[in-house]
């Protein structure tokens, strides 16, 4: 079984994973979605979210932009990161399952955030 986390603003993929409102977690078994859960982002602290998602047994992260430090931590935990995604999270999962989801390698360099 795989667990895929998508950094979201509700159902739309967030432009920056650390400042997303929530994570949509999809449990995948034999290429099929068996469960979807929405979990609030517990807060943006450097290095915290990769550990938080790892503790939830996430195997794959899908997001818009993401910092290189977070990617390094995900890599250390053997969690694959697809960055540069956009649109609806259910559509991203559909694309992942049919093999058409691509990572653009979008890296955030500016960590300022405005509500």
C-alpha positions as CSV (number, residue, x, y, z in Angstrom):
1,X,0.0,0.0,0.0
2,X,1.1,3.6,-0.7
3,X,0.1,6.7,1.1
4,X,0.3,9.9,-1.1
5,X,0.1,13.3,0.5
6,X,-0.9,16.3,-1.5
7,X,-0.3,19.8,-0.1
8,X,-3.6,21.7,-0.6
9,X,-5.7,24.7,-0.1
10,X,-8.9,22.7,0.4
11,X,-9.0,20.6,-2.8
12,X,-6.6,22.7,-4.9
13,X,-2.9,22.0,-4.8
14,X,-1.0,24.6,-2.9
15,X,1.7,26.7,-4.5
16,X,4.0,26.2,-1.5
17,X,3.9,23.0,0.5
18,X,5.0,24.4,3.8
19,X,2.3,27.0,3.9
20,X,-0.6,24.8,2.7
21,X,-3.8,24.8,4.6
22,X,-4.1,21.0,4.6
23,X,-2.8,17.7,3.3
24,X,-5.1,15.4,1.4
25,X,-3.8,11.9,2.1
26,X,-4.8,9.1,-0.3
27,X,-4.3,5.4,0.5
28,X,-3.6,3.4,-2.6
29,X,-3.8,-0.4,-2.9
30,X,-3.3,-2.2,-6.2
31,X,-3.6,1.0,-8.2
32,X,-6.9,2.0,-6.6
33,X,-7.8,4.7,-4.1
34,X,-9.1,3.0,-1.0
35,X,-9.3,6.0,1.3
36,X,-8.9,9.8,1.3
37,X,-8.4,11.8,4.5
38,X,-7.9,15.6,4.9
39,X,-5.5,16.6,7.6
40,X,-4.8,20.2,8.7
41,X,-1.2,21.5,8.3
42,X,0.1,21.5,11.9
43,X,2.3,24.5,11.1
44,X,5.4,25.5,9.2
45,X,8.6,25.0,11.1
46,X,11.8,24.2,9.2
47,X,12.3,20.5,8.9
48,X,9.1,19.6,10.8
49,X,6.6,18.7,8.0
50,X,8.8,16.0,6.3
51,X,9.0,14.3,9.7
52,X,5.3,14.8,10.3
53,X,4.4,13.2,6.9
54,X,6.9,10.4,7.4
55,X,5.3,9.6,10.7
56,X,2.0,9.3,8.8
57,X,3.7,6.7,6.6
58,X,3.6,8.9,3.5
59,X,5.5,7.4,0.5
60,X,4.9,10.2,-2.0
61,X,4.4,14.0,-1.8
62,X,2.7,16.0,-4.5
63,X,2.9,19.8,-4.3
64,X,3.3,23.0,-6.2
65,X,6.6,24.6,-5.0
66,X,8.8,23.3,-2.2
67,X,12.2,24.3,-0.7
68,X,15.3,22.4,-1.4
69,X,15.9,21.8,2.3
70,X,12.5,20.0,2.6
71,X,13.3,18.0,-0.5
72,X,16.6,16.8,1.0
73,X,14.8,15.6,4.1
74,X,12.1,13.8,2.1
75,X,14.9,12.2,0.0
76,X,16.6,11.0,3.2
77,X,13.3,9.4,4.3
78,X,12.8,7.8,0.9
79,X,9.7,9.8,0.2
80,X,9.4,10.7,-3.5
81,X,8.5,14.4,-4.2
82,X,6.5,15.5,-7.3
83,X,6.8,19.3,-7.4
84,X,5.3,21.8,-9.8
85,X,1.8,20.3,-9.7
86,X,-1.3,22.4,-9.8
87,X,-5.1,22.1,-10.0
88,X,-7.4,19.7,-8.2
89,X,-5.9,17.0,-5.9
90,X,-8.2,14.3,-7.1
91,X,-7.1,15.0,-10.7
92,X,-3.4,14.8,-9.6
93,X,-4.0,11.4,-8.0
94,X,-5.7,10.2,-11.2
95,X,-2.7,11.4,-13.2
96,X,-0.3,9.7,-10.8
97,X,-2.3,6.4,-11.1
98,X,-2.3,6.5,-14.9
99,X,1.4,7.4,-15.1
100,X,1.0,10.9,-16.5
101,X,2.0,13.0,-13.4
102,X,5.3,14.7,-14.0
103,X,7.5,16.6,-11.6
104,X,8.8,19.9,-12.9
105,X,11.4,20.1,-10.1
106,X,9.9,23.5,-9.0
107,X,12.0,24.7,-6.1
108,X,11.0,27.7,-3.9
109,X,13.8,30.1,-3.2
110,X,11.7,32.9,-1.5
111,X,10.1,31.8,1.7
112,X,8.2,35.0,2.4
113,X,4.5,34.4,2.9
114,X,1.6,36.8,2.8
115,X,-2.0,35.9,3.7
